[in-house]
């Protein structure tokens, strides 16, 4: 359908409307009946979606097929998103409890729009279409059911709301939905969190609610996918650490910033496509300097290159889930902080001088091996000194030796 970019001056048009419903109705009239672009009457992502759906020759009055995808495709989607579902479980439960007094349904789709989690809300039983749509395996992408909030998010990667008659198909015009993206450490769209209600409006700020929970799930996913990385948590106020408003960064063993969450990118003035960059360029501190924060449970103050002061915590979680914060060799603690290691196990001057050049993995391994040597090879004593379990230390040493053997054989 060709769209005119201006109104036909010979046709009378209603220039004012008093309700959102009237505004959307006029937008639909101009787009679907008159072929003009209703700019400013509905959000631009909705117009773009209408155009894509129209180009696909989908009739607005056509019926929808809300059957799940094939069992094999659903199994594949659930298997690929196992980690996502595990980290999202707590937030989804919390969200369901918050919305239990409403008629809303919470949906989590994969990046392609296939539902991988759907809440059961007894209050929504009278919502006949919503009950059919909110089942595992149903495809709610734009190509399947036209303009919806989750459909737009899967296409654009940006949060949005679609209200009432903004939905492309006539049969969905009683719906209201709000959706937000969830990204992984690569920046790829991993999932979409959606909130829908049928036959009535939300009655609350659905966009804020969905954005809050989507951010929490995304932060959990980023942290779960950052084993063996140095994870930084920071904000201008320490009270925001551990909340959806905290900034997060993942630092590789070579001292590069691998990823930033949205809050961190804004605080640092960074673009996601500019990564990776060195920690010195982004934070103004070396890897060795940042490693110092791993050993302390309290937050520390640093100043970013922009001059902004922030509060920061750091931690490293091994691939096996062990917290090796006590297995990192660090410079002497600041004044007033008591050292946790005896002098015999303190890092030597040569170790500190080489810290800036050592990778995260090398730095940790050297210190663990030095600790083991100082303990006369006694794994139990070394594990106690490093504050990790004996089994964890044994697995770590075994993995290093296996890797060394593989390299030796290849040479």
Secondary structure by P-SEA (a helix, b strand, c coil): cccccccccccccccccccaaaaaaaaaaaaccccccccccccaaaaaaaaaaaaacccccbbbbcccccaaaaaaaaaaaaaaaaaaaaaaaaaaaaaccccbbbbbbcccccccbbbbbcccccaaaaaaacccccccccccccccaaaaaaacccccccccccccccccccccccbbbbbcccccccbbbbbbbcccccccaaaaaaaaaaaaaaaaaaaaaccccccccccccccccccccbbbbbbccccccccccaaaaaaacccccccccccccccccccccccccccccbbbbbbcccccccccccccccccccccccccccccccccccccccccccccaaaaaacccccaaaaaaaaaaaaaaaacccaaaaaaaacccaaaaaaaaaaaaaaaaaaaaac
